Amino acid sequence: MERETKIKSDSKISLADNLRIIREEHGFTQAYMVRELQLRGCATSKQNYSKYEKGQAHISASELVAIANILDIPLESLFAYTILD
């Protein structure tokens, strides 16, 4: 069984805030993101996606790549958008 890498924000970069800000800039709802993630083979629920944007759950590397594809942005944009002080 393949092990999935999980990613979470740290003290310098808020992945949760970046996900929410960029999603909102694109005019997408959380429901839209979940539907698109599921179409790409990710087993993400609306509840889990909401937790990702609140920083309450780890996100898998494959989900992060899928999110970048849905948003049509480079993956590194999710890590560089907001730098915390």
C-alpha contacts under 8 A as a table, 3 or more apart, distances in Angstrom:
res1	aa1	res2	aa2	distance
4	E	60	S	6.35
4	E	61	A	7.10
4	E	62	S	7.83
5	T	60	S	5.58
5	T	61	A	5.57
6	K	58	H	5.65
6	K	59	I	5.36
6	K	60	S	4.29
6	K	61	A	5.95
7	I	58	H	5.46
7	I	59	I	5.25
7	I	60	S	5.95
7	I	61	A	6.54
8	K	15	L	6.79
8	K	55	G	7.24
8	K	57	A	7.35
8	K	58	H	5.07
8	K	59	I	6.44
9	S	12	K	7.87
9	S	13	I	5.92
9	S	14	S	4.98
9	S	15	L	4.96
9	S	16	A	6.76
9	S	55	G	6.97
10	D	13	I	5.67
10	D	14	S	6.57
11	S	14	S	7.49
11	S	84	L	6.95
12	K	83	I	5.74
12	K	84	L	4.99
12	K	85	D	6.79
13	I	79	F	6.31
13	I	80	A	7.18
13	I	82	T	6.19
13	I	83	I	4.91
13	I	84	L	5.63
14	S	17	D	5.35
14	S	18	N	6.23
14	S	55	G	7.95
14	S	79	F	7.48
14	S	82	T	6.38
14	S	83	I	6.90
14	S	84	L	6.77
15	L	18	N	5.00
15	L	19	L	6.10
15	L	53	E	7.75
15	L	55	G	7.52
15	L	78	L	6.31
15	L	79	F	6.07
16	A	19	L	5.28
16	A	20	R	6.45
16	A	52	Y	5.77
16	A	53	E	4.20
16	A	54	K	5.64
16	A	55	G	5.00
17	D	20	R	5.22
17	D	21	I	5.99
17	D	53	E	6.22
17	D	54	K	7.39
17	D	55	G	7.94
17	D	82	T	7.33
18	N	21	I	5.18
18	N	22	I	5.94
18	N	78	L	5.71
18	N	79	F	7.26
18	N	81	Y	5.91
18	N	82	T	6.16
19	L	22	I	5.54
19	L	23	R	5.97
19	L	52	Y	7.94
19	L	53	E	6.02
19	L	78	L	6.58
20	R	23	R	5.16
20	R	24	E	6.05
20	R	53	E	5.63
21	I	24	E	5.22
21	I	25	E	6.14
22	I	25	E	4.99
22	I	26	H	6.38
22	I	71	L	7.79
23	R	26	H	5.24
23	R	27	G	6.45
23	R	28	F	5.56
23	R	29	T	7.32
23	R	71	L	7.10
24	E	27	G	4.89
24	E	28	F	5.84
24	E	29	T	7.27
25	E	28	F	7.75
26	H	71	L	7.24
28	F	32	Y	6.16
28	F	33	M	6.94
29	T	32	Y	5.13
29	T	33	M	6.46
30	Q	33	M	5.06
30	Q	34	V	6.20
30	Q	46	K	6.93
30	Q	49	Y	7.08
30	Q	50	S	7.16
31	A	34	V	5.14
31	A	35	R	6.17
31	A	46	K	6.36
32	Y	35	R	5.16
32	Y	36	E	6.18
33	M	36	E	5.15
33	M	37	L	6.03
33	M	67	I	7.57
33	M	70	I	7.60
34	V	37	L	5.02
34	V	38	Q	6.09
34	V	44	T	6.26
34	V	45	S	6.37
34	V	46	K	5.98
34	V	49	Y	6.83
35	R	38	Q	5.14
35	R	39	L	6.21
36	E	39	L	5.02
36	E	40	R	6.35
36	E	70	I	7.06
37	L	40	R	5.08
37	L	41	G	6.56
37	L	42	C	5.30
37	L	43	A	7.59
37	L	44	T	6.77
37	L	63	E	7.17
37	L	66	A	6.47
37	L	67	I	7.07
37	L	70	I	7.95
38	Q	41	G	5.06
38	Q	42	C	4.82
38	Q	43	A	5.92
38	Q	44	T	6.43
39	L	42	C	7.30
40	R	66	A	7.06
42	C	62	S	7.77
42	C	63	E	6.37
44	T	48	N	6.21
44	T	49	Y	6.60
45	S	48	N	5.14
45	S	49	Y	6.18
46	K	49	Y	5.12
46	K	50	S	6.09
47	Q	50	S	5.19
47	Q	51	K	6.34
48	N	51	K	4.99
48	N	52	Y	6.30
48	N	57	A	7.15
49	Y	52	Y	4.99
49	Y	53	E	6.57
50	S	53	E	5.29
50	S	54	K	6.41
51	K	54	K	4.95
51	K	55	G	6.01
51	K	56	Q	4.88
51	K	57	A	5.39
52	Y	55	G	5.16
52	Y	56	Q	6.05
52	Y	57	A	5.31
52	Y	58	H	6.66
52	Y	59	I	6.47
53	E	56	Q	7.70
54	K	57	A	7.88
55	G	58	H	7.57
59	I	63	E	6.55
59	I	64	L	6.79
60	S	63	E	5.20
60	S	64	L	6.28
61	A	64	L	5.04
61	A	65	V	6.29
62	S	65	V	5.16
62	S	66	A	6.22
63	E	66	A	4.98
63	E	67	I	6.08
64	L	67	I	5.05
64	L	68	A	6.28
64	L	75	L	7.57
65	V	68	A	5.18
65	V	69	N	6.31
65	V	75	L	6.41
66	A	69	N	5.01
66	A	70	I	6.16
67	I	70	I	5.02
67	I	71	L	6.11
68	A	71	L	5.14
68	A	72	D	5.81
68	A	73	I	5.27
68	A	74	P	6.19
68	A	75	L	5.33
68	A	78	L	7.53
69	N	72	D	4.77
69	N	73	I	6.44
69	N	74	P	7.83
70	I	73	I	7.96
73	I	77	S	6.66
74	P	77	S	5.53
74	P	78	L	7.77
75	L	78	L	5.87
75	L	79	F	7.62
76	E	79	F	5.27
76	E	80	A	6.27
77	S	80	A	5.09
77	S	81	Y	5.72
78	L	81	Y	5.97
79	F	82	T	7.36
80	A	83	I	6.68
